[in-house]
Amino acid sequence: MSTENPKINVSGLNFEWDQDKGAFLIHGNASVAMWIESTMAGFMSGIHRMVGTDRFNLAVYGAGEEGIEGEWEHLIMKSPTVEEGLTTIGRLANMTGLGYWEVVSIDREKKEARFRSKHSWEAIYQKALGVCWGSNSLSGRFAGYSRKIFGCNVWT
């Protein structure tokens, strides 16, 4: 049974629901929407229980760092500048529930980048759980972007 897929464009961001496949797409990319305070909190809490805080933080940091590859290739590298690409990614993150973040500065000579984050999904699920494990996924993402910009490994 084929139905017309609902679509909406919000501030230049295309959302589509493929009802035949049960898929949610953002700019044609398969995506998932879930409740942060329950679904994500339960998911992350389960992983934390299995591995403990130190390993959990390292794993989440690494996943954040590795998770930027598609964004880098499909959005950032197709933008006029890296800074404009990162601005777009920050806008997309803000519109898809990941929280607000922005590039404050990038100094290629010093190999230093500064980012600002507010209302991160990590803070929301941790508040719901009553824990404070840090924003390691977001830190990893920022490290991944910085590694691409500076051509060397970085740590946030």
Backbone as a printed PyTorch tensor [residue, N CA C, xyz], in Angstrom:
tensor([[[ 0.8380, -1.1740,  0.0000],
         [ 0.0000,  0.0000,  0.0000],
         [ 0.8880,  1.2440,  0.0000]],

        [[ 0.8000,  1.9970, -1.0330],
         [ 1.6250,  3.1850, -1.1590],
         [ 0.8140,  4.4140, -0.7690]],

        [[ 1.4180,  5.2610,  0.0250],
         [ 0.7860,  6.5080,  0.4260],
         [ 1.7500,  7.6450,  0.1240]],

        [[ 1.1910,  8.8370,  0.0240],
         [ 2.0540,  9.9940, -0.1820],
         [ 2.7840, 10.2890,  1.1160]],

        [[ 4.0810, 10.4940,  1.0080],
         [ 4.8930, 10.7520,  2.1910],
         [ 4.7370, 12.1950,  2.6430]],

        [[ 4.4190, 12.3970,  3.9180],
         [ 4.3780, 13.7670,  4.4340],
         [ 5.7800, 14.3780,  4.3970]],

        [[ 5.8440, 15.6300,  4.0140],
         [ 7.1160, 16.3520,  3.9330],
         [ 6.9020, 17.7480,  4.4860]],

        [[ 7.9650, 18.2780,  5.0620],
         [ 7.9240, 19.6520,  5.5400],
         [ 9.3400, 20.2180,  5.4680]],

        [[ 9.4210, 21.4880,  5.1300],
         [10.6970, 22.1920,  5.1400],
         [10.6030, 23.2550,  6.2170]],

        [[11.5280, 23.1810,  7.1800],
         [11.5540, 24.1540,  8.2710],
         [12.9100, 24.8470,  8.2310]],

        [[12.8930, 26.1090,  7.9280],
         [14.1190, 26.9130,  7.8700],
         [15.2010, 26.2590,  7.0150]],

        [[14.8030, 25.7070,  5.8750],
         [15.7630, 25.1010,  4.9490],
         [16.1150, 23.6610,  5.2570]],

        [[15.4930, 23.0700,  6.2650],
         [15.7640, 21.6820,  6.6440],
         [14.5800, 20.8270,  6.2210]],

        [[14.8420, 19.8380,  5.3410],
         [13.7860, 18.9890,  4.8020],
         [13.5460, 17.7590,  5.6710]],

        [[12.2910, 17.5830,  6.1040],
         [11.8720, 16.4200,  6.8640],
         [10.8900, 15.6320,  6.0070]],

        [[11.0160, 14.3100,  6.0230],
         [10.1000, 13.4530,  5.2610],
         [ 9.8590, 12.1690,  6.0430]],

        [[ 8.6260, 11.6830,  5.9460],
         [ 8.2660, 10.4290,  6.5950],
         [ 7.8460,  9.4490,  5.5120]],

        [[ 8.6600,  8.4130,  5.2710],
         [ 8.3610,  7.3630,  4.2920],
         [ 7.5210,  6.3120,  5.0050]],

        [[ 6.2150,  6.4030,  4.8460],
         [ 5.3070,  5.5500,  5.5830],
         [ 5.3640,  4.0870,  5.1450]],

        [[ 5.7020,  3.8370,  3.8870],
         [ 5.8110,  2.4480,  3.4160],
         [ 6.9880,  1.7360,  4.0710]],

        [[ 8.0830,  2.4460,  4.2710],
         [ 9.2810,  1.8520,  4.8660],
         [ 9.3580,  2.0740,  6.3780]],

        [[ 8.4940,  2.9160,  6.9070],
         [ 8.5910,  3.2690,  8.3180],
         [ 9.8500,  4.0670,  8.6060]],

        [[10.2260,  4.9510,  7.6890],
         [11.4790,  5.6940,  7.7940],
         [11.2070,  7.1800,  7.9920]],

        [[12.0580,  7.8030,  8.7830],
         [12.0600,  9.2400,  9.0180],
         [13.3340,  9.7730,  8.3920]],

        [[13.2230, 10.7310,  7.4970],
         [14.3800, 11.2430,  6.7590],
         [14.5770, 12.7330,  7.0330]],

        [[15.8290, 13.0890,  7.2120],
         [16.1960, 14.4940,  7.3110],
         [17.1950, 14.7440,  6.2010]],

        [[16.8220, 15.5990,  5.2740],
         [17.6160, 15.8520,  4.0620],
         [17.9390, 14.5470,  3.3430]],

        [[16.9750, 13.6210,  3.3140],
         [17.1440, 12.3540,  2.6160],
         [17.9450, 11.3130,  3.3770]],

        [[18.4310, 11.6520,  4.5740],
         [19.2140, 10.7160,  5.3790],
         [18.3210, 10.0520,  6.4130]],

        [[18.4180,  8.7250,  6.5210],
         [17.6440,  7.9860,  7.5120],
         [17.9760,  8.5200,  8.8990]],

        [[16.9450,  8.8000,  9.6760],
         [17.1080,  9.3880, 10.9940],
         [16.1680,  8.6820, 11.9650]],

        [[16.3360,  9.0020, 13.2190],
         [15.4540,  8.4520, 14.2380],
         [15.0910,  9.5690, 15.2060]],

        [[13.8670,  9.5650, 15.6460],
         [13.4220, 10.5150, 16.6570],
         [13.0300,  9.6900, 17.8790]],

        [[13.5560, 10.0790, 19.0250],
         [13.1910,  9.3650, 20.2450],
         [13.1580, 10.3290, 21.4110]],

        [[12.4350,  9.9390, 22.4580],
         [12.3400, 10.7580, 23.6540],
         [13.6600, 10.7090, 24.4060]],

        [[14.1890, 11.8800, 24.7040],
         [15.4920, 11.9710, 25.3710],
         [15.4030, 11.5050, 26.8210]],

        [[14.3940, 11.9890, 27.5510],
         [14.3210, 11.7330, 28.9840],
         [13.9160, 10.3070, 29.3340]],

        [[13.4230,  9.5480, 28.3630],
         [13.0550,  8.1630, 28.6590],
         [13.8430,  7.1920, 27.7850]],

        [[13.6340,  7.2290, 26.4850],
         [14.2790,  6.2760, 25.5900],
         [15.7930,  6.4170, 25.5860]],

        [[16.3040,  7.6300, 25.3370],
         [17.7610,  7.8250, 25.3210],
         [18.3590,  7.6150, 26.7030]],

        [[17.6670,  8.0870, 27.7320],
         [18.1660,  7.8970, 29.0970],
         [18.2980,  6.4070, 29.4050]],

        [[17.3000,  5.6190, 29.0360],
         [17.3580,  4.1770, 29.2760],
         [18.4590,  3.5110, 28.4790]],

        [[18.6120,  3.8990, 27.2350],
         [19.6420,  3.3300, 26.3660],
         [21.0370,  3.6080, 26.9310]],

        [[21.3030,  4.8590, 27.2490],
         [22.6230,  5.2370, 27.7420],
         [22.8880,  4.6520, 29.1320]],

        [[21.8640,  4.6140, 29.9660],
         [22.0120,  4.0420, 31.3010],
         [22.3680,  2.5530, 31.2200]],

        [[21.7610,  1.8440, 30.2780],
         [22.0700,  0.4250, 30.0930],
         [23.5090,  0.2020, 29.6800]],

        [[23.9920,  1.0150, 28.7670],
         [25.3930,  0.9000, 28.3430],
         [26.3110,  1.2240, 29.5160]],

        [[25.9970,  2.2760, 30.2610],
         [26.8120,  2.6640, 31.4110],
         [26.8910,  1.5300, 32.4310]],

        [[25.7630,  0.8860, 32.7110],
         [25.7450, -0.2240, 33.6610],
         [26.6640, -1.3600, 33.2310]],

        [[26.7530, -1.6000, 31.9300],
         [27.5730, -2.6910, 31.4120],
         [29.0640, -2.4180, 31.5370]],

        [[29.4890, -1.1600, 31.3510],
         [30.9250, -0.8880, 31.2210],
         [31.5140,  0.0250, 32.2820]],

        [[30.7020,  0.7190, 33.0730],
         [31.2120,  1.6500, 34.0740],
         [31.4770,  3.0270, 33.4790]],

        [[31.6900,  3.9820, 34.3640],
         [31.7820,  5.3870, 33.9460],
         [32.9730,  5.6690, 33.0330]],

        [[34.1660,  5.2190, 33.3890],
         [35.3490,  5.5480, 32.5840],
         [35.2390,  5.0050, 31.1670]],

        [[34.8970,  3.7420, 31.0370],
         [34.7740,  3.1420, 29.6960],
         [33.6010,  3.7320, 28.9280]],

        [[32.5190,  4.0100, 29.6310],
         [31.3640,  4.6290, 29.0040],
         [31.7640,  5.9710, 28.3920]],

        [[32.4440,  6.8160, 29.1820],
         [32.8400,  8.1340, 28.6880],
         [33.7830,  8.0360, 27.4990]],

        [[34.7300,  7.1130, 27.5480],
         [35.6400,  6.9310, 26.4090],
         [34.8960,  6.4390, 25.1670]],

        [[33.9790,  5.4990, 25.3680],
         [33.2220,  4.9600, 24.2290],
         [32.3400,  6.0250, 23.5970]],

        [[31.6600,  6.8120, 24.4270],
         [30.7740,  7.8490, 23.9120],
         [31.5850,  8.9430, 23.2210]],

        [[32.7360,  9.2890, 23.7880],
         [33.6200, 10.2690, 23.1590],
         [34.0570,  9.7680, 21.7760]],

        [[34.5180,  8.5170, 21.7220],
         [34.9620,  7.9410, 20.4500],
         [33.8480,  7.8710, 19.4210]],

        [[32.6560,  7.5130, 19.8650],
         [31.5160,  7.4570, 18.9420],
         [31.1970,  8.8460, 18.4060]],

        [[31.2760,  9.8540, 19.2650],
         [31.0540, 11.2260, 18.8080],
         [32.0800, 11.6470, 17.7810]],

        [[33.3350, 11.2950, 18.0490],
         [34.4270, 11.6630, 17.1380],
         [34.2760, 10.9690, 15.7880]],

        [[33.9490,  9.6920, 15.8030],
         [33.7930,  8.9440, 14.5500],
         [32.5090,  9.3040, 13.8170]],

        [[31.5050,  9.7810, 14.5620],
         [30.2010, 10.0470, 13.9760],
         [30.1200, 11.2490, 13.0660]],

        [[31.1910, 11.9840, 12.9140],
         [31.1400, 13.2100, 12.1030],
         [31.4720, 12.9500, 10.6320]],

        [[31.9120, 11.7510, 10.3000],
         [32.3960, 11.4770,  8.9430],
         [31.3800, 11.8160,  7.8560]],

        [[30.1330, 11.3630,  8.0120],
         [29.1140, 11.6520,  7.0040],
         [28.8100, 13.1270,  6.8920]],

        [[28.7280, 13.7900,  8.0200],
         [28.4820, 15.2360,  8.0250],
         [29.6220, 15.9810,  7.3410]],

        [[30.8330, 15.5430,  7.6460],
         [32.0020, 16.2000,  7.0670],
         [31.9540, 16.0820,  5.5500]],

        [[31.7030, 14.8870,  5.0650],
         [31.7160, 14.6420,  3.6200],
         [30.5260, 15.2760,  2.9070]],

        [[29.3350, 15.1140,  3.4570],
         [28.1200, 15.5100,  2.7480],
         [27.6690, 16.9430,  2.9920]],

        [[28.0980, 17.5480,  4.0970],
         [27.6550, 18.9070,  4.3810],
         [28.8010, 19.9060,  4.4820]],

        [[29.7670, 19.6010,  5.3150],
         [30.8230, 20.5860,  5.5680],
         [31.6890, 20.7980,  4.3360]],

        [[32.1370, 19.7300,  3.7060],
         [33.0120, 19.8580,  2.5380],
         [32.2870, 20.4360,  1.3200]],

        [[30.9670, 20.4330,  1.3240],
         [30.2050, 21.0030,  0.2170],
         [29.8260, 22.4570,  0.4820]],

        [[30.2290, 22.9720,  1.6310],
         [29.9560, 24.3680,  1.9750],
         [31.1080, 25.2430,  1.4750]],

        [[30.8560, 26.5270,  1.2790],
         [31.9280, 27.4260,  0.8120],
         [33.1440, 27.4410,  1.7370]],

        [[32.9190, 27.3560,  3.0570],
         [34.0170, 27.3000,  4.0230],
         [33.6640, 26.2730,  5.0950]],

        [[34.6670, 25.7900,  5.7990],
         [34.4420, 24.8740,  6.9200],
         [33.5690, 25.5500,  7.9710]],

        [[33.8460, 26.8180,  8.2490],
         [33.0710, 27.5460,  9.2400],
         [31.5940, 27.5990,  8.8650]],

        [[31.2910, 27.8360,  7.5850],
         [29.8930, 27.8650,  7.1530],
         [29.2640, 26.4760,  7.2630]],

        [[30.0330, 25.4610,  6.9370],
         [29.5370, 24.0930,  7.0800],
         [29.2330, 23.7460,  8.5230]],

        [[30.1200, 24.1330,  9.4270],
         [29.8840, 23.8770, 10.8530],
         [28.6960, 24.6830, 11.3770]],

        [[28.4910, 25.8710, 10.8510],
         [27.3210, 26.6640, 11.2220],
         [26.0510, 25.9400, 10.8010]],

        [[26.0710, 25.3680,  9.6020],
         [24.9220, 24.5930,  9.1290],
         [24.6800, 23.3810, 10.0200]],

        [[25.7450, 22.6530, 10.3660],
         [25.6090, 21.4870, 11.2390],
         [25.0380, 21.9060, 12.5910]],

        [[25.5120, 23.0050, 13.1370],
         [24.9860, 23.4940, 14.4070],
         [23.5090, 23.8310, 14.3170]],

        [[23.1140, 24.4360, 13.2000],
         [21.6950, 24.7690, 12.9900],
         [20.8600, 23.5010, 12.8900]],

        [[21.3800, 22.5040, 12.1790],
         [20.6710, 21.2260, 12.0510],
         [20.5620, 20.5280, 13.4050]],

        [[21.6340, 20.5490, 14.1820],
         [21.6060, 19.9380, 15.5150],
         [20.5340, 20.6010, 16.3660]],

        [[20.4830, 21.9110, 16.3100],
         [19.5040, 22.6630, 17.0800],
         [18.0790, 22.2990, 16.6670]],

        [[17.8510, 22.0990, 15.3960],
         [16.5070, 21.8150, 14.9000],
         [16.1010, 20.3590, 15.0450]],

        [[17.0230, 19.4870, 15.3700],
         [16.6890, 18.0680, 15.4590],
         [16.7830, 17.5220, 16.8800]],

        [[16.8730, 18.4040, 17.8650],
         [16.8260, 17.9820, 19.2500],
         [18.1520, 17.6370, 19.8860]],

        [[19.2580, 17.8950, 19.2060],
         [20.5630, 17.5890, 19.7800],
         [21.0830, 18.7090, 20.6710]],

        [[20.4070, 19.8430, 20.6580],
         [20.8260, 20.9860, 21.4510],
         [21.3830, 22.0800, 20.5630]],

        [[21.6260, 23.2170, 21.1730],
         [22.1720, 24.3630, 20.4540],
         [23.6890, 24.3530, 20.5940]],

        [[24.3850, 24.4760, 19.4780],
         [25.8300, 24.6720, 19.5540],
         [26.3130, 25.4760, 18.3700]],

        [[27.4510, 26.1000, 18.5980],
         [28.0090, 26.9640, 17.5630],
         [29.5290, 26.9880, 17.6620]],

        [[30.1420, 27.4000, 16.5630],
         [31.5790, 27.6200, 16.5270],
         [31.8180, 29.0280, 17.0440]],

        [[32.6510, 29.1540, 18.0600],
         [33.0010, 30.4640, 18.5940],
         [34.2070, 31.0040, 17.8350]],

        [[35.2340, 30.1480, 17.6560],
         [36.4150, 30.5860, 16.9130],
         [37.2150, 29.3780, 16.4470]],

        [[37.9250, 29.5730, 15.3720],
         [38.8680, 28.5790, 14.8600],
         [40.1580, 29.3160, 14.5350]],

        [[41.2340, 28.9170, 15.1810],
         [42.5520, 29.5030, 14.9430],
         [43.4380, 28.4040, 14.3640]],

        [[43.5820, 28.4090, 13.0440],
         [44.3500, 27.3580, 12.3810],
         [45.8380, 27.4030, 12.7350]],

        [[46.3610, 28.5990, 12.9740],
         [47.7730, 28.7260, 13.3290],
         [48.0640, 28.0860, 14.6860]],

        [[47.2160, 28.3580, 15.6730],
         [47.3990, 27.7860, 17.0120],
         [46.8260, 26.3630, 17.1190]],

        [[46.1040, 25.9440, 16.0850],
         [45.3900, 24.6620, 16.1040],
         [44.4650, 24.6030, 17.3180]],

        [[43.6060, 25.6300, 17.3910],
         [42.6900, 25.7520, 18.5080],
         [41.3040, 26.1240, 17.9870]],

        [[40.3120, 25.3590, 18.4360],
         [38.9210, 25.6510, 18.0770],
         [38.1170, 25.7750, 19.3600]],

        [[37.1920, 26.6990, 19.3630],
         [36.3080, 26.8900, 20.5160],
         [34.8660, 26.7470, 20.0380]],

        [[34.1150, 25.9430, 20.7660],
         [32.7090, 25.7180, 20.4720],
         [31.8860, 26.0720, 21.7070]],

        [[30.6180, 26.4010, 21.4890],
         [29.6980, 26.6820, 22.5960],
         [28.5010, 25.7560, 22.4320]],

        [[28.0550, 25.1980, 23.5400],
         [26.9140, 24.2920, 23.5360],
         [25.9450, 24.6570, 24.6510]],

        [[24.6530, 24.5640, 24.3530],
         [23.6080, 24.7690, 25.3500],
         [22.4990, 23.7540, 25.0980]],

        [[21.8710, 23.3230, 26.1560],
         [20.7010, 22.4440, 26.0700],
         [20.9910, 21.1370, 25.3270]],

        [[22.1590, 20.5800, 25.5630],
         [22.5590, 19.3400, 24.9090],
         [21.6700, 18.1780, 25.3270]],

        [[21.3980, 17.2870, 24.4030],
         [20.6190, 16.0880, 24.7010],
         [21.2870, 15.2730, 25.8050]],

        [[22.6260, 15.3350, 25.8620],
         [23.3390, 14.5990, 26.9110],
         [22.9940, 15.1530, 28.2940]],

        [[22.9190, 16.4480, 28.4170],
         [22.5690, 17.0590, 29.6950],
         [21.1300, 16.7180, 30.0790]],

        [[20.2440, 16.6890, 29.0990],
         [18.8270, 16.4130, 29.3680],
         [18.6420, 14.9870, 29.8800]],

        [[19.2370, 13.9920, 29.1990],
         [19.0170, 12.6160, 29.6670],
         [19.7200, 12.3710, 30.9940]],

        [[20.8750, 12.9990, 31.2110],
         [21.5670, 12.8090, 32.4800],
         [20.7990, 13.4620, 33.6300]],

        [[20.1890, 14.5960, 33.3870],
         [19.3640, 15.2300, 34.4100],
         [18.1910, 14.3200, 34.7630]],

        [[17.5860, 13.7040, 33.7470],
         [16.4710, 12.7910, 33.9980],
         [16.9060, 11.5960, 34.8430]],

        [[18.1430, 11.1520, 34.6660],
         [18.6740, 10.0240, 35.4320],
         [19.2480, 10.4450, 36.7890]],

        [[19.4590, 11.7500, 36.9820],
         [20.0600, 12.2470, 38.2120],
         [21.5480, 11.9470, 38.3030]],

        [[22.2310, 11.9570, 37.1530],
         [23.6690, 11.6850, 37.1080],
         [24.3760, 12.8250, 36.3790]],

        [[25.6950, 12.8320, 36.4430],
         [26.4920, 13.8050, 35.7030],
         [27.7110, 13.0840, 35.1380]],

        [[27.5900, 12.5960, 33.9100],
         [28.6750, 11.8710, 33.2560],
         [29.4310, 12.7480, 32.2600]],

        [[28.9660, 13.9330, 32.0030],
         [29.6350, 14.8350, 31.0770],
         [29.0260, 14.8040, 29.6870]],

        [[29.5300, 15.6620, 28.8340],
         [29.0440, 15.7710, 27.4470],
         [30.0750, 15.1810, 26.5030]],

        [[30.3680, 13.9190, 26.6920],
         [31.4450, 13.2760, 25.9460],
         [31.1270, 13.0310, 24.4790]],

        [[29.8730, 12.7850, 24.1500],
         [29.5300, 12.6090, 22.7430],
         [29.7720, 13.9090, 21.9750]],

        [[29.2980, 15.0030, 22.5400],
         [29.4920, 16.3020, 21.9100],
         [30.9680, 16.6860, 21.8870]],

        [[31.6840, 16.4150, 22.9690],
         [33.1290, 16.6890, 22.9950],
         [33.8460, 15.9060, 21.9030]],

        [[33.4560, 14.6540, 21.7350],
         [34.0520, 13.8360, 20.6790],
         [33.7710, 14.3940, 19.2960]],

        [[32.5480, 14.8680, 19.0920],
         [32.1980, 15.4820, 17.7950],
         [33.0970, 16.6840, 17.5300]],

        [[33.2320, 17.5560, 18.5320],
         [34.0590, 18.7430, 18.3580],
         [35.5090, 18.3520, 18.1010]],

        [[35.9800, 17.3080, 18.7530],
         [37.3440, 16.8230, 18.5020],
         [37.4610, 16.2920, 17.0740]],

        [[36.4350, 15.5910, 16.6100],
         [36.4520, 15.0680, 15.2400],
         [36.5090, 16.1750, 14.1990]],

        [[35.6880, 17.1990, 14.3850],
         [35.7310, 18.3340, 13.4620],
         [37.1070, 18.9970, 13.5010]],

        [[37.6410, 19.1880, 14.7020],
         [38.9400, 19.8430, 14.8580],
         [40.0530, 19.0130, 14.2340]],

        [[39.9820, 17.6910, 14.3830],
         [40.9800, 16.8040, 13.7690],
         [40.9770, 16.9850, 12.2530]],

        [[39.7930, 17.0930, 11.6670],
         [39.6980, 17.2970, 10.2170],
         [40.2610, 18.6610,  9.8160]],

        [[39.9510, 19.6770, 10.5850],
         [40.4000, 21.0340, 10.2660],
         [41.9140, 21.1510, 10.3700]],

        [[42.4900, 20.6280, 11.4640],
         [43.9020, 20.8240, 11.7490],
         [44.8050, 19.7180, 11.2110]],

        [[44.2220, 18.6010, 10.7910],
         [45.0250, 17.5020, 10.2430],
         [45.8750, 16.7830, 11.2790]],

        [[45.4230, 16.7950, 12.5310],
         [46.1480, 16.0850, 13.5970],
         [45.1410, 15.6650, 14.6680]],

        [[45.5420, 14.7440, 15.4920],
         [44.6640, 14.3230, 16.5840],
         [44.5360, 15.4340, 17.6170]],

        [[43.3470, 15.5900, 18.1510],
         [43.1040, 16.5920, 19.1720],
         [42.2990, 15.9680, 20.3020]],

        [[42.2680, 16.6350, 21.4260],
         [41.4810, 16.1880, 22.5660],
         [40.7530, 17.4020, 23.1150]],

        [[39.5180, 17.2010, 23.5110],
         [38.7500, 18.3240, 24.0710],
         [38.7060, 18.2210, 25.5720]]])
